[in-house]
Amino acid sequence: MENEKLNRYLYLLMEKNKVMNLTAIREKDDIIVKHFMDSMLLNDLLKKEDKNIIDIGTGAGFPGLVLAILNPDKNFLLVDSVKKKVDFLNEVILDLNLKNVKTSDKRAEELIKTNREKFDVALARGVANLRVILEYEIPFLKVGGRFLPQKLNTSEVEESRNALKMLNSHIEKIHEFKLNNTEDRIVIEIVKDKKTSEKYPRKTGIPKKNPL
Ligand SMILES: C[S@@+](CC[C@H](N)C(=O)[O-])C[C@H]1O[C@@H](n2cnc3c(N)ncnc32)[C@H](O)[C@@H]1O
């Protein structure tokens, strides 16, 4: 059942990619490894009690839509500020009859106004530097919630110390994976310790222009 849905999603992605630039990765086997398997690395890090999950800058649905298919008992909000990408996500959600996924084409800095401290888990893959995505994501988390950004290595961790402090969060663990038994991948497990000041995230564009 899940496999059928993942296959259909792969098919819809490849079809749409012929007419619009959803992903620069075009070969089927590469899409399976670099998008689908890479997203699945997160699955074992999700806990039974994680019910509400947000994926900011999801693009064509990675990692959020893959995880939503694998976890029909959890609610996912997939966010991307590019409307045509969200239109594609909505087509897939309708086609696969997914009941646990909602979408938004707002920027994170706008969407926060109605979604502050509502999520158990936040996700981001390939969206921006760790310092920047911390400011986008931590305000959406409940106290005790976890942000699980995917990165290729730990090079952005040191310069993110100030952002972690300002956002009352700490790194709990760095999880190391081998994608397809070859490429290194990491997931940084970040826990929110206390409420986030209402001044974060700052206005649209500022987190990226002038990171914490
Ligand atoms: C490089 S793509 C990565 C897409 C997907 N996560 C993946 O790994 O294939 C980054 C996406 O983040 C979106 N994005 C960047 N900043 C954003 C923000 N502040 N709010 C919402 N979406 C944002 C962009 O529109 C873009 O589609």
PDBQT file of the ligand as one rigid body, heavy atoms in Angstrom, charges set to zero:
ROOT
HETATM    1  C1  LIG A 301      16.605  23.800  -2.463  1.00  0.00    +0.000 C 
HETATM    2  S1  LIG A 301      14.886  23.663  -2.219  1.00  0.00    +0.000 S 
HETATM    3  C2  LIG A 301      14.802  22.156  -1.279  1.00  0.00    +0.000 C 
HETATM    4  C3  LIG A 301      13.508  21.447  -1.470  1.00  0.00    +0.000 C 
HETATM    5  C4  LIG A 301      13.337  20.122  -0.710  1.00  0.00    +0.000 C 
HETATM    6  N1  LIG A 301      13.348  20.336   0.735  1.00  0.00    +0.000 N 
HETATM    7  C5  LIG A 301      14.382  19.116  -1.102  1.00  0.00    +0.000 C 
HETATM    8  O1  LIG A 301      15.257  18.833  -0.296  1.00  0.00    +0.000 OA
HETATM    9  O2  LIG A 301      14.319  18.613  -2.253  1.00  0.00    +0.000 OA
HETATM   10  C6  LIG A 301      14.506  24.904  -0.992  1.00  0.00    +0.000 C 
HETATM   11  C7  LIG A 301      13.044  25.311  -0.983  1.00  0.00    +0.000 C 
HETATM   12  O3  LIG A 301      12.801  26.131   0.169  1.00  0.00    +0.000 OA
HETATM   13  C8  LIG A 301      11.848  27.109  -0.170  1.00  0.00    +0.000 C 
HETATM   14  N2  LIG A 301      12.016  28.210   0.822  1.00  0.00    +0.000 N 
HETATM   15  C9  LIG A 301      13.157  28.910   1.059  1.00  0.00    +0.000 A 
HETATM   16  N3  LIG A 301      12.967  29.816   2.052  1.00  0.00    +0.000 NA
HETATM   17  C10 LIG A 301      11.664  29.666   2.455  1.00  0.00    +0.000 A 
HETATM   18  C11 LIG A 301      10.865  30.319   3.454  1.00  0.00    +0.000 A 
HETATM   19  N4  LIG A 301      11.372  31.303   4.205  1.00  0.00    +0.000 N 
HETATM   20  N5  LIG A 301       9.583  29.919   3.621  1.00  0.00    +0.000 NA
HETATM   21  C12 LIG A 301       9.069  28.933   2.824  1.00  0.00    +0.000 A 
HETATM   22  N6  LIG A 301       9.774  28.277   1.869  1.00  0.00    +0.000 NA
HETATM   23  C13 LIG A 301      11.055  28.641   1.674  1.00  0.00    +0.000 A 
HETATM   24  C14 LIG A 301      12.168  27.463  -1.606  1.00  0.00    +0.000 C 
HETATM   25  O4  LIG A 301      11.038  27.967  -2.288  1.00  0.00    +0.000 OA
HETATM   26  C15 LIG A 301      12.627  26.126  -2.192  1.00  0.00    +0.000 C 
HETATM   27  O5  LIG A 301      11.581  25.441  -2.854  1.00  0.00    +0.000 OA
ENDROOT
TORSDOF 0
